[in-house]
Amino acid sequence: MIGIDEFFEILTEVCDELPAEFFRELHGGVVLSEEVKISPHSRNNDLVIMGEYTASRYGNQITIYYGSFGRSYSFQDREFIKDRIREVVRHEFRHHMENLSGMHGRDSLEYEDKVQLRQYLRRE
């Protein structure tokens, strides 16, 4: 796994690819955490959270979990990691944009995430 400084550089590059208006009302910005984040719904510590969008009355923020990437992709090369960071960042920004627009319901990413969680929970 690449070091956290190189990971941060890649995260910055990926964020720089996005239009400035995506960052509107993202008060806390995009934050890198060293934490391995396990979903509270995980059965065997196998449901790892790579990124998280938080919307609250105190502001909106995206957190990317370096430790989760390290746990899941420890033997992958830089390009693989960059592609995965890009995927996670765009996923979290979609949550942000949908939140700003007031989008909820069956067409939202939040709904899709809940469907995927239900599928995970049904697995034996």
C-alpha positions as CSV (number, residue, x, y, z in Angstrom):
1,M,0.0,0.0,0.0
2,I,1.2,3.5,-0.8
3,G,2.0,5.8,2.1
4,I,-0.5,8.3,3.5
5,D,1.4,11.3,2.0
6,E,1.2,9.8,-1.5
7,F,-2.4,8.8,-0.9
8,F,-3.2,12.4,0.1
9,E,-1.5,13.7,-3.1
10,I,-3.7,11.4,-5.2
11,L,-6.8,12.4,-3.3
12,T,-6.0,16.0,-4.0
13,E,-5.5,15.3,-7.7
14,V,-8.8,13.5,-7.9
15,C,-10.6,16.3,-6.1
16,D,-9.0,18.8,-8.5
17,E,-10.6,17.0,-11.4
18,L,-14.1,18.0,-10.1
19,P,-15.8,21.3,-11.0
20,A,-15.6,24.0,-8.3
21,E,-19.4,24.1,-7.9
22,F,-19.3,20.5,-6.5
23,F,-17.7,22.0,-3.4
24,R,-20.5,24.4,-2.7
25,E,-21.8,24.0,0.8
26,L,-19.2,21.3,1.5
27,H,-18.2,23.2,4.7
28,G,-15.8,20.6,6.1
29,G,-14.3,19.8,2.7
30,V,-12.8,16.4,1.9
31,V,-10.9,15.0,4.9
32,L,-8.5,12.1,5.0
33,S,-8.7,9.9,8.0
34,E,-6.1,7.3,9.0
35,E,-8.9,5.1,10.4
36,V,-10.1,1.7,9.2
37,K,-13.9,2.2,9.3
38,I,-16.0,-0.9,9.7
39,S,-19.7,-0.7,9.1
40,P,-21.8,-1.1,12.2
41,H,-23.8,-3.6,10.1
42,S,-20.7,-5.8,9.4
43,R,-21.0,-9.4,10.5
44,N,-17.4,-10.4,10.5
45,N,-15.6,-7.1,10.2
46,D,-15.8,-7.7,6.4
47,L,-17.9,-4.6,5.5
48,V,-15.3,-1.8,5.2
49,I,-16.3,1.8,4.6
50,M,-14.0,3.6,2.2
51,G,-15.6,7.0,2.3
52,E,-18.5,8.7,4.0
53,Y,-20.6,11.8,3.3
54,T,-21.9,13.5,6.4
55,A,-24.6,16.1,6.3
56,S,-25.6,17.8,9.5
57,R,-26.7,21.2,10.8
58,Y,-23.0,21.9,11.5
59,G,-22.1,21.4,7.9
60,N,-21.4,18.9,5.2
61,Q,-18.2,16.9,4.8
62,I,-16.7,14.0,2.9
63,T,-14.3,11.7,4.8
64,I,-12.0,9.2,3.0
65,Y,-10.6,6.4,5.1
66,Y,-6.9,5.7,4.3
67,G,-6.9,2.8,6.8
68,S,-9.8,1.1,5.0
69,F,-8.0,1.4,1.7
70,G,-4.9,-0.1,3.3
71,R,-6.9,-3.0,4.7
72,S,-8.7,-3.7,1.5
73,Y,-6.0,-3.0,-1.1
74,S,-2.7,-3.5,0.6
75,F,-1.0,-5.2,-2.4
76,Q,-2.4,-3.0,-5.2
77,D,-0.4,-0.6,-7.2
78,R,-0.7,3.2,-7.4
79,E,-2.9,3.3,-10.5
80,F,-5.4,0.8,-9.0
81,I,-5.5,2.9,-5.8
82,K,-6.0,6.1,-7.7
83,D,-8.9,4.6,-9.7
84,R,-10.5,3.3,-6.5
85,I,-10.0,6.7,-4.8
86,R,-11.7,8.4,-7.8
87,E,-14.6,6.0,-7.6
88,V,-15.1,6.5,-3.9
89,V,-14.7,10.3,-4.1
90,R,-17.3,10.6,-6.9
91,H,-19.7,8.3,-5.0
92,E,-19.5,10.6,-2.0
93,F,-19.9,13.7,-4.1
94,R,-23.0,12.2,-5.7
95,H,-24.4,12.0,-2.1
96,H,-23.5,15.6,-1.6
97,M,-25.1,16.8,-4.8
98,E,-28.2,14.8,-4.1
99,N,-28.4,16.3,-0.6
100,L,-28.1,19.8,-2.0
101,S,-30.8,19.2,-4.5
102,G,-33.1,17.5,-2.0
103,M,-33.2,14.3,-3.9
104,H,-34.4,11.3,-2.0
105,G,-36.3,8.2,-2.9
106,R,-35.8,5.3,-5.3
107,D,-33.7,7.4,-7.7
108,S,-31.1,8.4,-5.1
109,L,-27.7,6.9,-4.3
110,E,-28.8,6.7,-0.7
111,Y,-31.6,4.3,-1.7
112,E,-29.1,2.3,-3.8
113,D,-26.7,2.0,-0.9
114,K,-29.6,0.8,1.3
115,V,-30.5,-1.9,-1.3
116,Q,-26.9,-3.1,-1.4
117,L,-26.8,-3.2,2.4
118,R,-29.9,-5.3,2.5
119,Q,-28.4,-7.7,0.0
120,Y,-25.3,-8.0,2.1
121,L,-27.4,-8.7,5.2
122,R,-29.4,-11.5,3.4
123,R,-26.2,-13.4,2.6
124,E,-25.4,-16.3,4.8
